[in-house]
Amino acid sequence: MPELAYRPYRIKNLKNPEHAAAYLTAILARDNGDFERGLLQAALADVREAVTGETPESSANSLLTGTEEPAIDRLLQILDALGFQLTVIPKSEDFDSRSKSQIPLNPKS
């Protein structure tokens, strides 16, 4: 199973804060039309393991679920505890070219 062989290397590299930040940024920047909560949850678990030494098996594995808090609040708390913050930057495409009809103001049902 290649994933298992690569995991120790990934965890070792994620001990570097710049690498961990780039890893989380890449996960959050995935633009496939549908945000993948499970992928973010796995990435946060990887970074938590690198920072704290806690393996997913030794801690609560559902970082973004199992709580009454909104997911974004929980995400911000987790990032803060790991020593990171959420940053928003413009996409590379022309920012002014978006029409108001392209901006979802209400959460998906």
C-alpha positions as a printed NumPy array, in Angstrom:
array([[  0.   ,   0.   ,   0.   ],
       [  1.906,   3.117,  -1.192],
       [ -0.017,   5.527,   1.092],
       [  1.343,   3.85 ,   4.218],
       [  4.917,   3.967,   2.94 ],
       [  4.613,   7.679,   2.142],
       [  2.874,   8.695,   5.375],
       [  5.975,   8.818,   7.663],
       [  7.734,  11.03 ,   5.108],
       [  4.704,  13.346,   4.885],
       [  4.364,  13.599,   8.669],
       [  8.095,  14.334,   9.006],
       [  7.846,  17.14 ,   6.427],
       [  4.727,  18.585,   8.051],
       [  6.75 ,  19.277,  11.206],
       [  8.086,  22.26 ,   9.262],
       [  5.482,  25.049,   9.717],
       [  5.988,  26.37 ,   6.184],
       [  5.403,  22.914,   4.706],
       [  2.332,  22.378,   6.887],
       [  0.914,  25.767,   5.89 ],
       [  1.5  ,  25.04 ,   2.19 ],
       [ -0.128,  21.601,   2.573],
       [ -3.267,  23.034,   4.192],
       [ -3.384,  25.891,   1.681],
       [ -3.23 ,  23.413,  -1.208],
       [ -6.083,  21.392,   0.282],
       [ -8.219,  24.508,   0.803],
       [ -7.404,  25.812,  -2.687],
       [ -8.653,  22.718,  -4.514],
       [-11.16 ,  24.026,  -7.   ],
       [-13.134,  21.06 ,  -8.224],
       [-16.516,  22.68 ,  -7.724],
       [-17.242,  20.886,  -4.473],
       [-15.334,  21.302,  -1.227],
       [-14.145,  17.989,   0.166],
       [-14.564,  18.052,   3.953],
       [-13.036,  14.586,   4.333],
       [ -9.872,  15.66 ,   2.551],
       [ -9.503,  18.701,   4.811],
       [-10.203,  16.566,   7.863],
       [ -7.448,  14.133,   6.835],
       [ -5.004,  16.993,   6.178],
       [ -5.742,  18.537,   9.584],
       [ -5.196,  15.135,  11.209],
       [ -1.834,  14.843,   9.414],
       [ -0.741,  18.289,  10.62 ],
       [ -1.976,  17.594,  14.148],
       [  0.016,  14.356,  14.183],
       [  3.121,  16.219,  12.988],
       [  2.695,  18.982,  15.585],
       [  1.554,  16.975,  18.613],
       [  2.713,  13.427,  17.887],
       [ -0.863,  12.169,  18.357],
       [ -1.833,   9.616,  15.74 ],
       [ -5.399,   9.609,  14.374],
       [ -5.992,   6.348,  16.248],
       [ -4.946,   7.893,  19.581],
       [ -7.183,  10.951,  19.339],
       [-10.616,  11.989,  18.199],
       [-10.425,  11.547,  14.435],
       [-13.434,  13.704,  13.601],
       [-11.915,  17.17 ,  13.822],
       [-14.701,  19.02 ,  12.023],
       [-17.659,  16.925,  13.136],
       [-19.267,  15.866,  16.358],
       [-19.702,  19.374,  17.688],
       [-22.49 ,  21.935,  17.907],
       [-20.202,  24.668,  16.585],
       [-20.371,  25.769,  12.941],
       [-17.641,  24.049,  10.904],
       [-15.822,  27.315,  10.105],
       [-15.615,  28.218,  13.811],
       [-14.228,  24.779,  14.591],
       [-11.751,  25.033,  11.704],
       [-10.491,  28.394,  12.977],
       [-10.051,  26.957,  16.494],
       [ -8.13 ,  23.952,  15.181],
       [ -5.869,  26.092,  13.01 ],
       [ -5.216,  28.441,  15.934],
       [ -4.348,  25.529,  18.233],
       [ -1.91 ,  24.218,  15.619],
       [ -0.331,  27.663,  15.224],
       [ -1.897,  28.64 ,  11.895],
       [ -4.429,  31.166,  10.657],
       [ -6.811,  31.236,   7.733],
       [ -5.929,  33.692,   4.965],
       [ -8.034,  34.714,   1.999],
       [ -6.344,  35.804,  -1.227],
       [ -7.758,  36.648,  -4.658],
       [ -7.705,  33.904,  -7.261],
       [ -5.436,  34.49 , -10.222],
       [ -8.372,  35.258, -12.504],
       [ -9.564,  38.83 , -12.917],
       [-11.349,  39.739,  -9.68 ],
       [-13.477,  42.475, -11.275],
       [-14.901,  40.178, -13.953],
       [-17.261,  38.357, -11.551],
       [-20.913,  39.167, -11.775],
       [-23.099,  39.302,  -8.694],
       [-25.001,  36.248,  -9.941],
       [-21.808,  34.163,  -9.554],
       [-21.451,  34.923,  -5.849],
       [-23.398,  32.526,  -3.585],
       [-24.73 ,  34.609,  -0.715],
       [-26.789,  31.857,   0.874],
       [-25.344,  28.553,   2.072],
       [-26.126,  25.449,   0.039],
       [-29.128,  23.539,   1.323]])
